[in-house]
Amino acid sequence: MKALRRQPVADPEERAATKSRKRFARRQWRRRWLAWRYLLAAFLVLVLVVGGTWLVLFSDVLTVKRLDISGNRLLTRSEVVDAARVPQGEQLARVDLDAISARLRARAEVRSVVVSRKWPDAIQIEIVERVAVAVIEIGGQLRGLDAEGVVFDHYKKAPPGLPRISSTSQTDPDALREAATVVSALPKELSAMVDHIEVLTVDQITLVLRDQRIVLWGSSDDSATKAEVLLKLLRQQAQVYDVSVPGQPTTCPEATAEACLSD
């Protein structure tokens, strides 16, 4: 039989050195991979940023192609489009939303508006229109008056249920705002009794009832209290009711109505 050849036994110091070299090589590889990984990540981020910027700001992919309009009732769609002047075909990200909002708010019918981007290709316009609380005649035309005293819209004849405001050419916008505040504060029971409201100045507002009784209202201050006091006062037979100072209301019979009104 052949004798078995014995394998040489590695020196312990040599084995330790070999392991150390392998560990060092692995550490070097990891360092190089980390460096390349950061470079690769930075390159990918750069590609995404450049590509995204081109896509959003310069390409034809994300441009304005349509308008989504809601909330318009007084204004037609074509009137909204004409007022908004949204640049069709412009990059959606470049559209000046504030400018569009300002142009729409310039329309008297628009109380407020929200303009936003609707990706990928639309501008969304959400309109809140004014609501008339009274009707006023200006220049021979019937117009609506909202709770903020803004005149808007046109009517061929007064809508039912809206009180009419009578004013003069000297009546200023502040007085109209005061009148609108008064109308908004009237409870339904009292509003139904009003034929029209005469406005001279901010503190000279008069209600003329359907039965021709007259209410001296004064300014819009304490309108809710004045309405409450008036409803109780109307139970008394009189021609003129003065609630301009609601804590001290007065009445005048028909015989002395002119004197009361001239005071």
TAQUIVEN-V284951 format. One record per residue. N is the residue number from 1. RES is the residue in one small letter. SS is DSSP state (alpha for helix, beta for strand, coil for the rest). BURIAL is b if it has 16 or more other C-alpha atoms within 10 Angstrom, else e. Layout:
n=<N N>
res=<RES RES>
ss=<SS SS>
burial=<BURIAL BURIAL>
This chain:
n=<1 2 3 4 5 6 7 8 9 10 11 12 13 14 15 16 17 18 19 20 21 22 23 24 25 26 27 28 29 30 31 32 33 34 35 36 37 38 39 40 41 42 43 44 45 46 47 48 49 50 51 52 53 54 55 56 57 58 59 60 61 62 63 64 65 66 67 68 69 70 71 72 73 74 75 76 77 78 79 80 81 82 83 84 85 86 87 88 89 90 91 92 93 94 95 96 97 98 99 100 101 102 103 104 105 106 107 108 109 110 111 112 113 114 115 116 117 118 119 120 121 122 123 124 125 126 127 128 129 130 131 132 133 134 135 136 137 138 139 140 141 142 143 144 145 146 147 148 149 150 151 152 153 154 155 156 157 158 159 160 161 162 163 164 165 166 167 168 169 170 171 172 173 174 175 176 177 178 179 180 181 182 183 184 185 186 187 188 189 190 191 192 193 194 195 196 197 198 199 200 201 202 203 204 205 206 207 208 209 210 211 212 213 214 215 216 217 218 219 220 221 222 223 224 225 226 227 228 229 230 231 232 233 234 235 236 237 238 239 240 241 242 243 244 245 246 247 248 249 250 251 252 253 254 255 256 257 258 259 260 261 262 263>
res=<m k a l r r q p v a d p e e r a a t k s r k r f a r r q w r r r w l a w r y l l a a f l v l v l v v g g t w l v l f s d v l t v k r l d i s g n r l l t r s e v v d a a r v p q g e q l a r v d l d a i s a r l r a r a e v r s v v v s r k w p d a i q i e i v e r v a v a v i e i g g q l r g l d a e g v v f d h y k k a p p g l p r i s s t s q t d p d a l r e a a t v v s a l p k e l s a m v d h i e v l t v d q i t l v l r d q r i v l w g s s d d s a t k a e v l l k l l r q q a q v y d v s v p g q p t t c p e a t a e a c l s d>
ss=<coil coil coil coil coil coil coil coil coil coil coil alpha alpha alpha alpha alpha alpha alpha alpha alpha alpha alpha alpha alpha alpha alpha alpha alpha alpha alpha alpha alpha alpha alpha alpha alpha alpha alpha alpha alpha alpha alpha alpha alpha alpha alpha alpha alpha alpha alpha alpha alpha alpha alpha alpha alpha alpha coil coil coil coil coil beta coil coil beta beta beta beta beta coil coil coil coil coil coil alpha alpha alpha alpha alpha alpha alpha alpha coil coil coil coil coil coil beta alpha alpha alpha coil coil alpha alpha alpha alpha alpha alpha alpha alpha alpha coil coil coil coil beta beta beta beta beta beta beta beta beta coil coil coil beta beta beta beta beta beta beta beta coil coil beta beta beta beta beta beta beta coil coil beta beta beta beta beta beta coil coil coil coil beta beta beta beta beta coil coil coil coil coil coil coil beta beta beta beta coil coil coil coil coil coil alpha alpha alpha alpha alpha alpha alpha alpha alpha alpha alpha alpha alpha coil coil alpha alpha alpha alpha coil coil beta beta beta beta beta beta beta beta coil coil beta beta beta beta beta beta coil coil coil coil beta beta beta beta beta coil coil coil coil alpha alpha alpha alpha alpha alpha alpha alpha alpha alpha alpha coil coil coil coil coil coil beta beta beta coil coil coil alpha alpha alpha coil beta beta beta coil alpha alpha alpha alpha alpha alpha alpha alpha alpha coil>
burial=<e e e e e e e e e e e e e e e e e e e e e e e e e e e e e e e e e e e e e e e e e e e e e e e e e e e e e e e b b b e e e b b b b e b e e e e b e e b e e e e b e e b b e b b b e b b b b e b e b e e b b e e b b e b e b b b e b e b b b e e e b b b b b e b e b b b b b b b b b e e e e b b b b b b b b b b b b e e e e b e e e b b b b b b e e e e e e e b b b b b b b b b b b b e e e e b e b b b b b b b b b b b b b b b b b e e e b b b b b b b b b e b b e b b e b b e e b e e e e b b b b b b b b b e e e b b b e e e e b e e b e e e>
